[in-house]
């Protein structure tokens, strides 16, 4: 473990990426504050976070909800950096897309305003998605943060349209806010995240990429049309972008093949980041984790 750093805030700490990021931050000596969406009917089990090495001394858990942006003021106050990972996920389109998008944008802007108010936050790392980039009709072998998905095209996609639209429009809103108010905002664009998970719930991206293992034939077509990245590389890239003085934006891409245009990693790699994991580690560790948690 490295020397003491921070504090930093991670929104959405009980999710796949958020929990892995917290683990990495604690390993690197950061004091971490994370937010968990409050639920009046059922209290979330956060023992998988509080039992992490270093958590008893360096992890604080706050209740906050994107529907109540001011609830993020307390966990962000005094932080030097913020990782905005939390996002509304409605893959079954149970709510109208407009409601999901409004919640995502208002929550993100509320978090950025809290960062401004704190007077201490030096950089915000926003977790975007490949879905905010690649669905645009452009003919290109690789795409990066200069590309944007076409919202009208996304509206026709079921059942993932509302998630993709919210990620696209939220990233735009986040970057515009940062530019307007002089807040240092960096976005990161992960593709399908694969690998071991410490959260209790099976992540959707892991289930999709292990479709052949689970025998989910409806998901087989996904496997030839996606880029993949190891969850620990995603967590490490988040921290790298917080610490890298020249970072201005980034994307993640790891695997090539017969698929839709991939996201370019050139900007991330040129800044000095190095990937540690390949395809075999992604799948081996994801499958082993699924076995240990009883999903296989």
C-alpha positions in Angstrom: 0.0 0.0 0.0 1.3 3.5 -0.9 1.3 6.6 1.2 -1.9 8.4 2.2 -3.7 10.3 -0.5 -7.1 12.0 -1.0 -9.8 12.2 0.0 -11.6 11.3 -3.2 -15.3 10.5 -3.9 -16.6 7.6 -6.0 -20.3 7.8 -6.8 -22.1 4.5 -7.4 -19.7 2.5 -5.2 -21.7 -0.7 -5.1 -21.6 -1.2 -8.8 -19.2 -3.4 -10.9 -16.8 -0.5 -11.9 -17.3 1.6 -8.7 -16.5 -1.2 -6.3 -13.4 -2.3 -8.3 -12.3 1.3 -8.4 -12.7 1.7 -4.6 -10.6 -1.5 -4.1 -7.8 0.0 -6.3 -7.9 3.4 -4.6 -7.6 1.8 -1.1 -4.7 -0.2 -2.4 -3.0 3.0 -3.5 -3.5 4.7 -0.1 -6.4 6.9 -0.9 -9.0 8.0 1.6 -12.3 7.2 -0.2 -15.8 8.4 0.2 -18.4 6.6 -1.8 -22.1 7.1 -2.3 -24.8 4.4 -2.2 -28.4 5.0 -3.3 -30.7 5.0 -0.3 -33.6 2.6 -0.3 -36.3 3.1 2.3 -37.6 -0.5 1.7 -34.3 -2.4 1.8 -30.9 -1.4 3.1 -28.1 -2.2 0.8 -25.5 -4.7 1.9 -22.2 -2.9 1.7 -20.2 -5.5 3.6 -18.2 -6.4 0.5 -16.9 -2.8 0.5 -16.4 -2.4 4.3 -14.4 -5.7 4.4 -11.9 -4.5 1.7 -8.3 -4.1 3.0 -7.9 -0.6 4.4 -11.6 0.1 4.4 -12.0 0.3 8.1 -9.6 3.2 8.2 -10.1 4.9 4.9 -13.6 4.3 3.5 -16.7 6.3 4.3 -20.1 5.4 2.9 -22.7 8.1 2.3 -26.4 7.9 1.1 -27.0 9.9 -2.1 -29.3 9.6 -5.1 -29.1 11.1 -8.6 -32.7 12.2 -8.1 -31.5 14.5 -5.3 -28.3 16.1 -6.6 -27.8 18.1 -3.3 -27.4 14.8 -1.5 -23.8 14.6 -3.0 -22.7 17.8 -1.3 -21.6 16.1 1.9 -19.5 13.3 0.4 -17.8 15.7 -2.1 -17.0 18.5 0.4 -13.2 18.6 1.0 -12.3 16.0 -1.7 -9.5 16.6 -4.1 -11.0 14.4 -6.9 -14.3 12.9 -7.8 -15.1 9.8 -9.9 -18.7 10.0 -11.2 -19.4 6.4 -11.9 -23.1 6.2 -10.9 -25.7 6.1 -13.6 -29.4 5.2 -14.0 -29.6 1.8 -15.6 -33.0 0.8 -17.1 -32.2 -1.9 -19.7 -35.9 -3.1 -19.6 -37.2 0.4 -20.6 -39.5 0.5 -17.6 -39.4 4.3 -17.5 -39.6 6.7 -20.4 -36.2 7.6 -21.9 -36.8 11.3 -21.1 -37.1 10.5 -17.4 -34.0 8.4 -17.3 -32.0 11.0 -19.2 -33.2 13.9 -17.1 -32.3 12.1 -13.9 -28.8 11.3 -15.3 -28.1 14.8 -16.5 -29.5 16.6 -13.4 -27.7 14.3 -11.1 -24.4 14.7 -13.0 -24.7 18.5 -13.1 -25.6 18.6 -9.4 -22.4 16.6 -8.7 -20.3 19.0 -10.8 -21.8 22.0 -9.0 -20.9 20.3 -5.6 -17.4 20.0 -7.0 -17.3 23.7 -7.8 -18.8 24.6 -4.4 -16.2 22.5 -2.6 -13.3 24.7 -3.8 -11.1 21.7 -3.3 -11.9 19.3 -6.2 -9.0 19.5 -8.7 -10.4 17.1 -11.3 -13.6 15.1 -12.1 -13.3 11.8 -13.9 -16.7 11.0 -15.5 -17.4 7.3 -16.6 -19.0 7.4 -20.0 -19.7 4.5 -22.3 -18.8 3.2 -25.7 -22.5 3.5 -26.5 -22.0 7.3 -26.5 -19.5 7.0 -29.3 -20.0 4.3 -31.9 -23.6 4.5 -33.0 -23.3 7.3 -35.5 -23.2 5.9 -39.0 -19.6 7.0 -39.6 -17.4 4.6 -41.5 -14.2 4.4 -39.4 -12.0 1.6 -38.2 -11.6 3.3 -34.8 -13.5 6.0 -33.0 -12.5 8.1 -30.0 -14.1 10.9 -27.9 -14.4 13.1 -31.0 -17.3 11.0 -32.2 -20.8 11.0 -30.8 -23.6 8.5 -31.2 -26.7 9.7 -33.0 -29.6 10.1 -30.6 -32.2 9.6 -33.2 -30.7 6.2 -34.1 -30.5 5.2 -30.5 -34.2 5.9 -29.9 -34.9 2.9 -32.2 -32.8 0.5 -30.2 -34.6 -1.7 -27.7 -34.1 -2.5 -24.9 -30.9 -0.5 -24.4 -31.9 2.8 -26.1 -32.7 4.8 -22.9 -29.3 3.8 -21.3 -27.4 4.7 -24.4 -29.2 8.0 -24.9 -28.7 9.0 -21.3 -25.0 8.2 -21.4 -24.5 10.2 -24.7 -26.4 13.3 -23.5 -25.0 13.2 -20.0 -21.4 13.2 -21.3 -22.1 16.1 -23.5 -23.7 18.0 -20.6 -20.8 17.2 -18.3 -18.2 18.4 -20.8 -20.2 21.6 -21.5 -20.5 22.3 -17.8 -16.8 21.8 -17.2 -15.8 24.1 -20.1 -18.3 26.8 -19.1 -17.3 26.9 -15.4 -13.6 26.2 -15.7 -13.9 22.8 -14.0 -11.3 20.2 -15.0 -13.5 17.3 -16.3 -12.0 14.2 -18.0 -14.3 11.5 -19.5 -13.4 7.9 -19.9 -15.2 5.6 -22.4 -15.1 1.9 -21.4 -16.2 -0.8 -23.8 -17.7 -4.0 -22.4 -16.1 -4.5 -19.0 -15.1 -8.1 -18.1 -13.3 -9.8 -15.3 -13.8 -10.7 -11.6 -16.3 -8.7 -9.5 -16.5 -8.0 -5.8 -20.1 -6.8 -5.9 -22.7 -9.5 -5.0 -24.8 -9.0 -8.2 -23.7 -10.5 -11.5 -22.8 -7.5 -13.7 -24.7 -7.4 -17.0 -21.6 -6.9 -19.1 -20.1 -10.1 -17.6 -23.2 -12.1 -18.2 -23.3 -10.9 -21.8 -19.7 -11.7 -22.6 -20.0 -15.1 -20.9 -23.2 -15.9 -22.9 -21.7 -19.1 -24.3 -20.8 -20.2 -20.8 -24.3 -19.5 -19.5 -25.9 -20.9 -22.6 -27.7 -17.7 -23.4 -28.1 -18.0 -27.2 -29.9 -14.7 -27.5 -26.7 -12.9 -26.5 -24.4 -14.8 -28.9 -24.6 -12.1 -31.6 -23.3 -9.6 -29.1 -20.0 -11.4 -28.8 -18.9 -10.6 -32.4 -19.8 -6.9 -32.1 -18.1 -5.7 -29.0 -14.8 -4.5 -27.7 -13.8 -5.7 -24.2 -11.6 -4.5 -21.4 -10.6 -6.0 -18.0 -12.3 -4.4 -15.0 -8.9 -3.8 -13.3 -7.6 -1.9 -16.3 -10.7 0.3 -16.2 -10.2 1.0 -12.5 -6.5 1.7 -13.0 -7.3 4.0 -16.0 -9.7 6.0 -13.8 -6.9 6.6 -11.2 -4.4 7.3 -13.9 -6.6 10.0 -15.4 -7.1 11.6 -12.0 -3.3 11.7 -11.5 -2.1 12.4 -15.0 -1.5 16.2 -15.4 -1.9 16.2 -19.2 -5.1 14.2 -19.3 -8.0 15.8 -21.2 -10.2 12.9 -22.1 -9.8 9.2 -23.0 -11.3 6.0 -24.2 -10.8 2.3 -23.7 -10.4 -0.5 -26.3 -8.6 -3.8 -26.0 -9.8 -6.5 -28.5 -9.9 -6.4 -32.3 -12.0 -8.5 -34.6 -15.1 -8.5 -36.8 -17.2 -6.0 -35.0 -18.5 -2.4 -35.1 -15.9 0.3 -35.1 -13.7 0.1 -32.0 -12.8 2.9 -29.7 -9.3 4.2 -30.0 -7.0 4.0 -27.0 -4.3 6.2 -28.5 -4.9 9.2 -26.3 -4.8 7.1 -23.2 -1.7 5.2 -24.3 0.1 8.3 -25.4 -0.4 9.7 -22.0 1.5 6.8 -20.5 -1.1 4.3 -19.4 -0.3 0.6 -19.9 -2.8 -2.2 -20.1 -2.0 -5.3 -17.9 -4.7 -7.7 -19.0 -5.7 -9.5 -22.2 -8.6 -11.6 -23.3 -7.6 -14.8 -21.4 -7.4 -13.0 -18.1 -10.8 -11.3 -18.7 -12.6 -14.5 -19.2 -10.6 -16.8 -16.9 -11.1 -14.5 -14.0 -14.7 -13.7 -14.8 -15.6 -17.4 -15.0 -13.7 -18.2 -11.8 -15.5 -15.4 -10.0 -18.9 -16.6 -11.2 -18.1 -20.0 -9.9 -17.0 -18.7 -6.5 -20.2 -16.6 -6.2 -22.5 -19.5 -7.3 -23.5 -18.2 -10.7 -22.0 -21.2 -12.5 
